[in-house]
Amino acid sequence: MKKDYPVPAGYLERETEVKKSRFIARVAPVSSRDEVKTWLEQAHKDHPDARHICWAYQIGRPGSAAEAAMNDDGEPSGTAGKPILSVIQHKDMGDVLVMVVRYFGGIKLGAGGLVRAYAGAAESVLSAVGRVVQQPVVDTRVTLSFADEQPLRHWCEVHGATLDSVDYGSPVHARLSVPENLVGEFGAFCDAHKLDYSFER
């Protein structure tokens, strides 16, 4: 899977207050709907007394996301999830989930106030989180003997490739993610060790 676009460097939380309502914004990198669900379950565990936990996410390349969704979680329609998603899209970041936990402070904010509060909370956490651009990788299959596994692992460590899975049959089958710019070097390594390999583009 190629990811040559910015994604969040990790999890981060920021809190803002608007007219006594607390807004706790969380950002997390996500690459599937299951990961989104796990993060949301954690937010509900951490904040069981919160009035609302609103969220939005987009998975895939910014501007042409493969999947995006949002949820107002009981706030008036369009006042929470949509402004959060708008901020995400404006930040030009992919594979990102933003959750905003709200503790009601007793003063109603009105529709415009809610939009500004949720957008502001999303902005505060997205501005603070680090961004990383993952290099494009090529999925690779390799057939090797057991004795070749250690040299293969060493090559991966030195060159920033990822050994995704190893099937210890006879022979051994491995799946790797090789940085696109090192495909030629990897091919030379395999040729030198007489390994069968194929790239999936």
N, C-alpha and C positions, 0 to 999 in steps of 0.2 A: 504494500500500500504506500503510495507516494504522498509525502506530506511536506511540501516545500512552501508552506504558509505558516504564519505565526500562530502558535497555540500557547495557552497559559503555562508558565514554567512550573506551577504547582498550585497548592491550595492556599487561599488567603481569606481573611475575614476583616471587615471594617464596619464600625458602627457610627451612625449619624442620628441626630435627634431633631425632630420637627414638631413644634408645639406639644411637647411632652410625650409624643409617640416615639418609641425607639425603633430604628430600622437597622437590622444587623444583616449586612450583605456578605455573602460567601461566593467565592469563585472557585471552580475546580475544572481541571482538564477531563474531558469525557470523549470516548470514541464509540459508545453504543448506548442504546436506550436502557439496557440493563444497568450500566454504570450510573446513568442519570437517576434511575429508581433507587439504587443503593445510597447515593448521596442524599436524596430526598428523605429516605427512611431515617438516615442518620440525623438530619436536621430536625425531624419530628421527635426523635428520641432526645436530642439535646435541648429542645425548646417545646416541651409538651403543653405549656401554658400560653404559648403565643396565639394571638388572635388570627393571624394569617401567615402562611409561608408561600409567597408567590415566587414564580420562577420563569425562566426562559432559557433555551439552549439552542445552539446550532452545531451540527456535526458536518464536517467536510470543509471544502474550500470557501473562504469568505466571498460573498457575491454570487456563489452558485452552490450553496450548501445542499448536501444530499438529504439532510433532514433538519427540520427546525420545529419547535413547539413552544407554547407558553401557557401559563395558567394564572388566573387572577385569584384563585383560592378564596372566593367569597367577597372579594372587593368588587365594587361596581365594574361592570364589563368595560374592558379597555383601559382601565386606570392603573394596572400593575404589570401584568405579563407583557403587554404590548410595549410600554415604555422601556422595560428592561431589555426586550429583544431589540428595540431600536438602538439602544446604546451599544449593545453587543455588535450589531451590524456596522455601526458608525466606527467602532474600534478596529474593524478589519481583522478580526481574530476568528479562527476556526476551532472546532472541537472544544467548545467552552459552554459551561453551565453556570448561570448566576441565579442564586436563591436569595430572596430578601425576606427575612423574618421580621414581622411587625408586632410590637407590643403596643396596644392602644393606650394613649395617655389621657383620654377623657375629652379631648377637643377634636371635633370633626374637622377634617381638612378640606372637604369638598372635592369634586372630581378633578379640577385643575390642580389643587394642592396635592392630591394623591399622585397624579401623573408626575409632577415635579419632584415629589419626595422619593418615589420609586426609581425614577430616572437618576436622581442625584445619588441615591444609595448605590445603584449599579455603576455609575460613573466613578464613585469614590474607590470602589474595590478594583474595577478594571484599570483605572489609572495607576494603581499601586502595584498590581501584580506584574511580575517579570514576564517577558515574552521570549519564546525560543522558536527558532525555525528548524524544523527537523529536515535533515537532508533527504532528497529522494533516494529510495532504496529499490533494489531489484530482488524479487523473490527467487531463490535459487535452490535447486535440489542437487544433492551430491550422494553418490554411492561410493563407499569406502570400506576398507578393512578396519578391524578393531584397532590395529596398531597405528592407523593414520588419524585416529580421532584426536589425540593430544596435539599433534602439529596443526590440525585444523582449528582446534580451540585456541591455540596460541596465535594463529594468523588472525582470527576474529578479534581477539583482545587487542592486538597491536593496531589493527586497521579499523576498529570501530564497527565491525560487522556484528550481527546478532545471530546466535545459534538458537533458532526457534524451537526445534524439536529433533530428537535423535531416536530412531527405531533400531534397537539392538537385535536385528535379525542376522542372517548370514546371507549376503553381506549386510553391513550397517547402512542405513539410509538416514540422511540428515537434511533438514530444511533450514535455510539461512536467509537473512535479510542483508544483502551486500550493498554498501553505498554505491550509487550509480556511477560515480566517477572512478570507482576502483574495480569495475567489472573486468577490465583488461588484466589488471594485476592478479585478480583472483583466478582468472582463466589460466594465467601463466603458472600460478602456484599449483593448481590442479593438474596441469600438464606435467609439471616437474615430478609430482607424486603419483602420476598415472591414475588419477581419479576421474570417474565419469561424472559429468555435471551438465546441468541444463538451466538456462535462465527463463523465467516466466515473465514476459513483458505485457 
